[in-house]
Amino acid sequence: MHAVDADTELDIFDPPRIADRLYHDLLSPPEIQQVRRRVRRVAADTIAPIASRIARSDERIDGFPRDAFDSLASAGVFRIPFAGDVGGDDLTHRATATAVAVEELAYYSNSVAAIFDVHCILAGNAVNQGTDAQRRRWLAPVVAGEIVGSFATSEPGASSDLSPTAVTTEATPTPTGWVLNGRKRWITNSAVASFVVVLARTGDRLSTFIVPTGTPGVTIGTPDRKLGNKGQITADVILRQVHLDSDALLGEEGGGLKIALQTLTYGRIGIAAAGVGMAQAAFDHTAAHLARRHAFGGPLAGKQHWQFLMADRATTIESARDLYLKAALRLDSGIAFPEPEAAMAKLRGTEISVDMARDAVQAFGGLGFTQSLGADDTDGPVEAFYRDSKIGEIYEGANEVQKWVLARQIFGREITG
């Protein structure tokens, strides 16, 4: 690589928030705007200082970022999605507040946003559909941040396809409960979780189970080493003759697919919000850099190429934010599957995060391609966005699946299948 001059005129790690000037939120009720301000303060105070460490960690050596998790627990961020009877904030628009929290966390760390997403939106939301006893036993400590929750649907051969024929993890009834056998793949938080919500086949249908990770026969695999989201620790969950009492069944027998799909729909809104958060951060860094970086007789922002590109990106980020807010508000209104907005939001939110991350690297040039700058080992300003953003297009239903969902809305299942 050719030598690159250091960019030291301004602090490249704390750019102005341009959305505060460009974006006018006419969708969110006042309580949501208050949540946004609250989580932004928490994220700036506790996540921003450790975001670079998390982004460049080694999953197998550094492990789960417990300090980040504990900071969110201490600040009451895990209370946002839940009702008062389990210690939650008892908000009116819980899904929308949760999605806004995800965006604000992802602005600094997509890993931390993903931990929050899985802990609350996936594991917490699934348990929230259980009995009062299950909610008291498992959900209340999740809300307090006393334990970590995890959620397991994906398998080596079943991820976006969660049909009963694709899921091989099996639960067999016993006189006192169930015995589980199978292997789950890519399970976030599993390395430190107290329980995993597991989707398993029961006969020719699917059911969900709350599986304490300390149960004999439960093994957590070696954490994956990933391209990005280094603080989002994923590992296999291996189930060998795992005996569970009857009260481990979550919901009705055979009702697991409905719980899983409803939870994953909520999750897609969260991933959309995370994409918007990363895109906004990359946008802000890029705009600040273009304004101060001089080349060919003036600032890069004076070049029409960058002016037009940034105008397009600002428009897409605003549209993506509106889409996830609309999907979340529909979910809060009682619509369990807020399509097509959830699919559109996931599609656009994750696409813009990848596009804007790539643009940020290009705008910063050599500075964008480096993890560390020069002899003092200062962290590069934008390369983590490039690595972290890509996963959004893959998990919680690959973007191709979202297009298929939308095609079904347009043409009907009788044509699309």
HELIX and SHEET records of a PDB file:
HELIX    1   1 ALA A   19  LEU A   22  1                                   4    
HELIX    2   2 PRO A   30  VAL A   42  1                                  13    
HELIX    3   3 ALA A   43  ILE A   47  3                                   5    
HELIX    4   4 ALA A   48  ILE A   50  5                                   3    
HELIX    5   5 ALA A   51  ALA A   55  1                                   5    
HELIX    6   6 ARG A   66  SER A   74  1                                   9    
HELIX    7   7 VAL A   77  ARG A   79  5                                   3    
HELIX    8   8 GLY A   84  VAL A   86  5                                   3    
HELIX    9   9 ARG A   94  ALA A  106  1                                  13    
HELIX   10  10 ASN A  110  PHE A  116  1                                   7    
HELIX   11  11 ASP A  117  GLY A  124  3                                   8    
HELIX   12  12 ASN A  125  VAL A  127  1                                   3    
HELIX   13  13 ASP A  132  GLN A  134  1                                   3    
HELIX   14  14 ARG A  135  LEU A  139  3                                   5    
HELIX   15  15 ALA A  140  ALA A  144  1                                   5    
HELIX   16  16 SER A  246  ALA A  248  5                                   3    
HELIX   17  17 GLY A  256  ARG A  292  1                                  37    
HELIX   18  18 LEU A  300  GLY A  302  5                                   3    
HELIX   19  19 GLN A  304  ASP A  332  1                                  29    
HELIX   20  20 GLU A  341  PHE A  364  1                                  24    
HELIX   21  21 GLY A  366  PHE A  369  1                                   4    
HELIX   22  22 GLU A  383  SER A  389  1                                   7    
HELIX   23  23 LYS A  390  GLU A  393  5                                   4    
HELIX   24  24 ASN A  399  PHE A  411  1                                  13    
HELIX   25  25 ARG A  413  THR A  416  1                                   4    
SHEET    1   A 4 GLY A 149  ALA A 152  0                                        
SHEET    2   A 4 PHE A 195  THR A 202  1                                        
SHEET    3   A 4 ARG A 205  PRO A 212 -1                                        
SHEET    4   A 4 LEU A 249  LEU A 250 -1                                        
SHEET    1   B 4 GLU A 170  PRO A 173  0                                        
SHEET    2   B 4 GLY A 177  THR A 188 -1                                        
SHEET    3   B 4 THR A 234  ASP A 245 -1                                        
SHEET    4   B 4 VAL A 218  ILE A 220 -1                                        
SHEET    1   C 2 HIS A 294  ALA A 295  0                                        
SHEET    2   C 2 GLY A 298  PRO A 299 -1                                        
SHEET    1   D 2 SER A 372  LEU A 373  0                                        
SHEET    2   D 2 THR A 378  ASP A 379 -1                                        
END                                                                             
